[in-house]
Amino acid sequence: MYFSHYNINMLFLQLGLPATDSDVNSFFSRHKLDRETRLVNAEFWTEAQAAFLNEALEEDADWTQIVDQLDARLRH
């Protein structure tokens, strides 16, 4: 089984967001998603961030696993 070498902090860096553990935890405390909203349609993403997330999911890219984790944490 293949496991991505990416983690949530690296994803935040890729998205142009502050990426320390504290920054990541703060992001999740400020942002939530309901069941109906697709991750890529969340109002807090820029157009470029949403495009990256969408591409990662559609192409089953190396980032897919961590993007799925991002989605799950935003809904927790």
DAWO-V730944 format. One line per field, one symbol per residue. phi: phi as a letter, one per 30 degrees, with the letter a starting at -180 (. if undefined). Layout:
# DAWO-V730944
phi = ???
This chain:
# DAWO-V730944
phi = .cbdcdbddddddddicebdedddddeddcbbbdddddedcdddddddddddddddddchdededddddeedddcd
